[in-house]
């Protein structure tokens, strides 16, 4: 006995998809031997958007957390370096370096910290972005674009963090006593 298989498709477009689905389900349940599948595209789209939102929250949260850890690391490294060089700063001041000259030296130092981090960080990040592009381009078709605005924001952020840290170190320097700094071997 050959069974005939009839395949047909009916598509409904409505703004009240849940109400339509509630009307169709009792009709489908009357015929249990007929294989009927229903798909609610609006519900699928909403589920996909919800998954994308949850994924975005976790990814951006992770990025913010890593950024805060990096920022704390930068601030700690520069502040500790300045504190360890307290004696050096006191010696420079004792041989005649003015507070204005010290500020200028610290600003240049901060500028070079920022430039060095960008010189190393930007090429590495561009390579990582291209690697991710190559990995994803096997499954998806899209063009590689460099996010210039984000790179500029990152550069400004680096200089802001380093500048703020140097400003903080400069304020701490003003509190140091030259005599006590030269007398003490350690912090």
PABA-214528 format. One line per 8 residues: number of its first residue (from 0); for each residue x negated, y negated, z negated of N, C-alpha, C, CB. Coordinates in steps of 0.02 Angstrom, whole numbers, plus 50000, padded with zeros to 5 digits. Glycine has a CB too. Layout:
BEGIN
NUM) X Y Z X Y Z X Y Z X Y Z | ...
end
This chain:
BEGIN
0) 49957 50059 50000 50000 50000 50000 49955 49938 50000 50049 50000 49939 | 49964 49899 50049 49925 49837 50055 49963 49780 50022 49910 49821 50129 | 49926 49746 49982 49959 49689 49951 49941 49626 49989 49939 49683 49876 | 49990 49587 49999 49978 49524 50034 49962 49470 49983 50040 49503 50076 | 49914 49432 50001 49894 49377 49956 49908 49312 49992 49819 49383 49935 | 49949 49273 49962 49968 49209 49991 49937 49155 49947 50046 49201 49998 | 49901 49112 49979 49870 49057 49942 49899 48992 49968 49793 49058 49949 | 49922 48953 49922 49946 48887 49941 49927 48837 49887 50024 48887 49952
8) 49926 48776 49907 49906 48724 49860 49956 48668 49863 49834 48699 49875 | 49976 48645 49804 50022 48589 49799 49988 48537 49755 50092 48611 49770 | 49988 48476 49779 49955 48423 49742 50006 48369 49726 49895 48393 49782 | 50008 48349 49662 50053 48296 49640 50010 48237 49617 50100 48321 49583 | 50034 48178 49634 50001 48117 49611 50052 48079 49569 49975 48074 49671 | 50032 48068 49506 50077 48034 49461 50036 47996 49409 50125 48084 49427 | 50068 47947 49379 50036 47911 49324 50050 47945 49258 50059 47839 49323 | 50097 47991 49257 50116 48026 49195 50098 48100 49202 50192 48017 49180
16) 50034 48114 49204 50011 48182 49217 50029 48230 49161 49936 48183 49227 | 50029 48207 49099 50046 48252 49044 50119 48273 49047 50031 48217 48976 | 50164 48226 49064 50235 48242 49069 50247 48291 49127 50277 48178 49079 | 50213 48281 49183 50220 48326 49240 50195 48396 49222 50182 48299 49301 | 50140 48399 49187 50113 48464 49167 50161 48500 49119 50044 48455 49133 | 50194 48462 49075 50243 48492 49030 50304 48519 49067 50265 48440 48978 | 50321 48488 49123 50377 48513 49163 50358 48574 49204 50402 48458 49209 | 50296 48576 49228 50275 48631 49272 50262 48695 49232 50213 48611 49310
24) 50234 48690 49172 50215 48749 49133 50274 48797 49120 50186 48727 49068 | 50334 48774 49102 50390 48822 49092 50408 48859 49157 50451 48786 49066 | 50402 48825 49214 50417 48857 49278 50365 48911 49292 50419 48805 49335 | 50303 48896 49279 50248 48945 49291 50257 49005 49245 50179 48912 49279 | 50278 48993 49183 50286 49048 49135 50343 49095 49153 50298 49020 49066 | 50391 49074 49195 50447 49117 49216 50423 49171 49264 50501 49075 49251 | 50365 49161 49296 50340 49208 49346 50271 49233 49325 50336 49175 49417 | 50268 49279 49278 50203 49302 49252 50162 49341 49302 50214 49344 49191
32) 50193 49372 49353 50155 49411 49402 50124 49368 49457 50200 49463 49433 | 50141 49304 49459 50112 49258 49507 50053 49222 49473 50165 49206 49534 | 49997 49224 49506 49938 49191 49478 49938 49118 49500 49872 49227 49502 | 49950 49075 49451 49953 49004 49464 49903 48968 49419 50026 48976 49452 | 49867 48922 49449 49818 48883 49412 49836 48809 49419 49746 48896 49438 | 49834 48775 49364 49846 48702 49367 49783 48666 49344 49907 48682 49324 | 49770 48611 49376 49713 48569 49358 49737 48497 49351 49657 48574 49412 | 49721 48469 49295 49738 48399 49282 49674 48358 49291 49769 48389 49210
40) 49668 48326 49349 49607 48289 49365 49596 48229 49319 49608 48267 49437 | 49650 48198 49297 49644 48141 49252 49614 48165 49185 49713 48108 49240 | 49638 48222 49162 49611 48250 49100 49537 48270 49108 49652 48311 49078 | 49521 48299 49165 49451 48317 49179 49407 48255 49179 49445 48354 49246 | 49430 48203 49213 49391 48141 49217 49382 48111 49147 49425 48091 49263 | 49435 48112 49107 49431 48085 49039 49382 48126 48997 49501 48083 49006 | 49383 48192 49003 49336 48235 48967 49264 48220 48989 49353 48309 48979 | 49254 48211 49054 49186 48196 49078 49162 48129 49052 49185 48196 49156
48) 49208 48080 49049 49188 48014 49023 49173 48018 48948 49244 47963 49036 | 49211 48058 48912 49198 48067 48840 49131 48100 48828 49255 48108 48807 | 49115 48152 48868 49050 48185 48861 48994 48136 48878 49047 48247 48907 | 49003 48096 48930 48952 48047 48949 48942 47995 48894 48970 48012 49015 | 48996 47975 48861 48991 47926 48807 48953 47956 48748 49061 47903 48785 | 48970 48017 48729 48935 48050 48673 48861 48059 48689 48968 48118 48657 | 48846 48081 48750 48777 48090 48771 48740 48023 48769 48773 48121 48841 | 48771 47971 48793 48740 47905 48793 48726 47881 48722 48784 47854 48830
56) 48773 47892 48678 48763 47870 48608 48703 47906 48578 48826 47883 48566 | 48699 47971 48589 48642 48009 48561 48576 47988 48593 48653 48083 48570 | 48576 47981 48660 48514 47962 48694 48491 47892 48674 48523 47966 48770 | 48536 47844 48675 48517 47776 48657 48499 47771 48583 48573 47727 48673 | 48533 47810 48541 48515 47812 48471 48444 47839 48462 48564 47854 48432 | 48428 47890 48500 48360 47919 48497 48309 47868 48520 48356 47983 48539 | 48323 47833 48574 48277 47783 48601 48268 47727 48550 48303 47755 48668 | 48322 47704 48519 48317 47651 48469 48276 47675 48409 48387 47628 48446
64) 48288 47737 48388 48250 47764 48331 48175 47768 48347 48277 47833 48312 | 48158 47793 48405 48088 47797 48426 48058 47727 48432 48081 47835 48494 | 48097 47680 48458 48074 47611 48463 48060 47580 48395 48124 47569 48501 | 48104 47593 48347 48093 47566 48280 48031 47598 48247 48155 47578 48236 | 48022 47662 48258 47962 47695 48231 47899 47666 48262 47965 47771 48243 | 47900 47655 48327 47842 47626 48361 47830 47554 48336 47852 47625 48438 | 47883 47516 48328 47876 47448 48304 47846 47447 48233 47944 47411 48305 | 47871 47490 48190 47843 47494 48122 47770 47515 48124 47884 47543 48079
72) 47753 47560 48170 47683 47582 48176 47638 47525 48199 47678 47641 48226 | 47662 47486 48247 47622 47429 48272 47612 47378 48216 47658 47396 48332 | 47666 47361 48181 47661 47312 48127 47614 47337 48073 47731 47298 48097 | 47621 47401 48055 47578 47429 48002 47505 47429 48024 47601 47499 47984 | 47491 47449 48086 47422 47453 48110 47389 47384 48111 47420 47484 48179 | 47423 47335 48138 47394 47268 48143 47387 47236 48073 47437 47223 48189 | 47438 47244 48031 47434 47215 47964 47378 47248 47923 47501 47224 47927 | 47371 47314 47928 47318 47348 47892 47250 47327 47918 47326 47424 47897
80) 47244 47320 47984 47181 47297 48014 47162 47228 47990 47186 47298 48089 | 47211 47185 47985 47198 47117 47961 47178 47118 47887 47259 47072 47971 | 47212 47160 47848 47196 47164 47777 47126 47193 47766 47249 47206 47740 | 47108 47241 47807 47040 47271 47800 46985 47222 47821 47036 47334 47842 | 47003 47174 47863 46954 47125 47887 46955 47061 47846 46967 47109 47959 | 46985 47064 47788 46989 47005 47745 46920 46977 47730 47025 47023 47679 | 46873 47020 47717 46805 46997 47701 46773 46964 47762 46762 47056 47677 | 46785 46993 47821 46758 46963 47883 46786 46893 47894 46774 47008 47943
88) 46852 46885 47883 46883 46820 47891 46855 46770 47840 46959 46826 47882 | 46843 46793 47778 46814 46749 47727 46744 46728 47746 46814 46785 47658 | 46705 46773 47775 46637 46755 47797 46640 46704 47854 46598 46818 47820 | 46685 46713 47901 46693 46665 47955 46713 46596 47928 46745 46689 48006 | 46758 46596 47879 46779 46533 47850 46723 46501 47811 46840 46543 47805 | 46681 46541 47778 46627 46513 47737 46572 46482 47779 46597 46566 47692 | 46564 46505 47842 46513 46475 47885 46540 46419 47928 46482 46528 47929 | 46605 46401 47917 46630 46341 47950 46688 46350 47998 46576 46311 47986
96) 46716 46409 48004 46774 46417 48049 46834 46382 48017 46789 46492 48063 | 46866 46339 48054 46923 46302 48029 46986 46345 48031 46934 46237 48070 | 47037 46327 47993 47100 46365 47996 47130 46364 48067 47150 46337 47947 | 47120 46309 48102 47145 46305 48171 47107 46355 48215 47136 46233 48199 | 47042 46360 48206 47002 46408 48243 47021 46480 48226 46928 46398 48229 | 47037 46493 48163 47059 46560 48142 47125 46578 48174 47065 46563 48065 | 47172 46530 48176 47236 46542 48209 47226 46558 48283 47282 46480 48202 | 47182 46520 48315 47168 46530 48385 47138 46600 48397 47122 46476 48412
104) 47091 46619 48354 47060 46685 48360 47112 46740 48351 47003 46693 48309 | 47156 46733 48302 47207 46784 48290 47257 46787 48348 47243 46770 48224 | 47274 46729 48376 47319 46728 48434 47289 46764 48493 47337 46656 48453 | 47224 46751 48507 47191 46786 48562 47188 46861 48548 47120 46759 48573 | 47175 46878 48486 47173 46949 48468 47241 46982 48481 47153 46957 48394 | 47294 46948 48460 47362 46973 48472 47377 46979 48546 47413 46929 48439 | 47355 46929 48585 47365 46932 48657 47330 46992 48687 47340 46867 48690 | 47268 47005 48666 47231 47062 48692 47261 47128 48669 47159 47057 48671
112) 47288 47131 48608 47324 47191 48586 47383 47205 48632 47349 47183 48512 | 47423 47153 48646 47480 47161 48690 47461 47181 48760 47521 47098 48691 | 47410 47147 48788 47388 47163 48856 47362 47234 48860 47334 47114 48879 | 47323 47255 48811 47295 47323 48812 47351 47375 48809 47247 47333 48753 | 47401 47363 48767 47456 47411 48762 47496 47413 48828 47502 47393 48704 | 47505 47356 48861 47541 47356 48924 47499 47387 48980 47561 47285 48943 | 47434 47376 48979 47390 47404 49031 47392 47480 49028 47318 47379 49023 | 47394 47508 48967 47399 47581 48960 47471 47605 48967 47371 47603 48893
120) 47518 47569 48936 47586 47594 48932 47626 47591 48997 47622 47555 48881 | 47619 47536 49035 47659 47530 49096 47643 47583 49148 47649 47462 49126 | 47580 47596 49165 47567 47649 49213 47590 47718 49189 47493 47652 49229 | 47581 47731 49124 47604 47796 49098 47680 47800 49103 47581 47805 49024 | 47715 47747 49086 47788 47750 49089 47812 47755 49162 47818 47687 49055 | 47779 47722 49208 47798 47728 49279 47787 47800 49303 47757 47680 49322 | 47733 47831 49282 47721 47901 49301 47774 47947 49271 47651 47924 49277 | 47794 47935 49209 47846 47976 49178 47912 47965 49214 47854 47958 49102
128) 47929 47903 49232 47991 47889 49268 47991 47925 49336 47999 47814 49279 | 47934 47924 49371 47930 47957 49436 47936 48032 49427 47865 47939 49472 | 47906 48060 49374 47911 48132 49361 47984 48151 49348 47866 48152 49300 | 48019 48111 49309 48090 48124 49296 48131 48119 49361 48118 48075 49243 | 48114 48069 49402 48148 48062 49467 48137 48124 49510 48122 47999 49504 | 48075 48148 49513 48060 48207 49554 48098 48268 49527 47985 48221 49555 | 48102 48274 49462 48137 48331 49432 48212 48328 49447 48126 48332 49356 | 48241 48268 49443 48313 48262 49455 48331 48261 49529 48338 48199 49422
136) 48284 48240 49572 48300 48234 49643 48308 48302 49676 48246 48195 49679 | 48289 48356 49643 48301 48423 49670 48375 48439 49670 48263 48476 49630 | 48411 48412 49621 48483 48427 49614 48528 48370 49634 48498 48447 49544 | 48502 48309 49633 48543 48251 49649 48507 48208 49701 48558 48209 49584 | 48545 48177 49743 48516 48134 49795 48523 48061 49774 48550 48147 49864 | 48467 48030 49758 48466 47959 49742 48395 47933 49754 48488 47946 49669 | 48391 47868 49763 48326 47837 49779 48290 47817 49714 48336 47775 49824 | 48224 47820 49716 48184 47799 49659 48179 47723 49660 48113 47831 49661
144) 48199 47692 49606 48193 47620 49599 48158 47605 49533 48263 47585 49602 | 48114 47557 49535 48079 47536 49474 48123 47486 49437 48008 47505 49491 | 48138 47499 49374 48181 47453 49336 48142 47392 49312 48213 47490 49275 | 48132 47344 49357 48090 47286 49342 48115 47247 49282 48087 47241 49403 | 48180 47238 49277 48207 47199 49221 48191 47233 49155 48283 47190 49229 | 48198 47299 49152 48183 47335 49090 48108 47332 49074 48206 47408 49096 | 48066 47335 49125 47994 47331 49113 47974 47262 49087 47955 47347 49177 | 48007 47210 49113 47993 47142 49090 48017 47135 49017 48028 47089 49136
152) 48076 47161 49003 48101 47159 48934 48054 47196 48887 48172 47189 48930 | 48028 47253 48908 47980 47291 48867 47917 47250 48855 47963 47359 48900 | 47892 47217 48908 47832 47176 48900 47843 47118 48853 47810 47149 48967 | 47900 47085 48860 47916 47030 48814 47923 47056 48743 47981 46993 48837 | 47954 47115 48736 47961 47145 48670 47895 47161 48638 48002 47208 48675 | 47847 47187 48678 47781 47202 48651 47748 47138 48625 47736 47235 48705 | 47749 47085 48666 47719 47023 48644 47755 46991 48585 47717 46973 48702 | 47821 47001 48581 47859 46975 48524 47838 47012 48460 47935 46983 48536
160) 47834 47078 48464 47815 47117 48404 47744 47100 48382 47822 47193 48418 | 47698 47099 48430 47628 47085 48413 47622 47013 48388 47582 47096 48475 | 47657 46967 48421 47654 46897 48399 47682 46887 48329 47692 46853 48448 | 47737 46920 48315 47767 46916 48247 47719 46945 48196 47834 46952 48245 | 47687 47000 48213 47640 47031 48166 47579 46987 48155 47618 47100 48192 | 47553 46957 48208 47496 46912 48201 47516 46850 48160 47470 46891 48271 | 47577 46825 48172 47601 46768 48132 47604 46787 48058 47671 46746 48157 | 47629 46847 48043 47632 46870 47974 47562 46877 47945 47670 46938 47970
168) 47515 46905 47984 47446 46913 47960 47413 46845 47948 47404 46954 48011 | 47428 46797 47991 47401 46730 47984 47427 46697 47919 47419 46687 48045 | 47489 46708 47904 47517 46681 47842 47486 46715 47781 47594 46690 47840 | 47473 46780 47787 47440 46815 47732 47368 46790 47724 47440 46892 47743 | 47336 46772 47780 47266 46748 47778 47263 46683 47738 47239 46736 47850 | 47313 46641 47744 47312 46577 47707 47312 46588 47632 47373 46535 47727 | 47339 46644 47609 47342 46658 47537 47276 46684 47510 47397 46708 47523 | 47231 46706 47553 47167 46735 47530 47122 46680 47502 47132 46772 47587
176) 47087 46698 47450 47035 46655 47423 46969 46678 47453 47033 46657 47344 | 46930 46631 47481 46867 46648 47514 46820 46680 47465 46835 46586 47545 | 46814 46652 47405 46767 46678 47355 46787 46749 47334 46764 46631 47293 | 46851 46759 47318 46873 46826 47297 46866 46877 47353 46945 46823 47274 | 46879 46856 47415 46873 46902 47471 46800 46922 47482 46901 46870 47535 | 46754 46875 47474 46684 46892 47483 46658 46934 47425 46642 46829 47489 | 46686 46924 47366 46664 46961 47307 46686 47034 47308 46690 46928 47244 | 46747 47045 47331 46775 47114 47331 46749 47154 47391 46852 47112 47332
184) 46729 47214 47378 46707 47259 47431 46767 47291 47466 46660 47314 47403 | 46818 47308 47428 46878 47341 47455 46937 47294 47448 46891 47407 47419 | 46992 47316 47476 47053 47275 47473 47079 47272 47403 47107 47302 47520
end
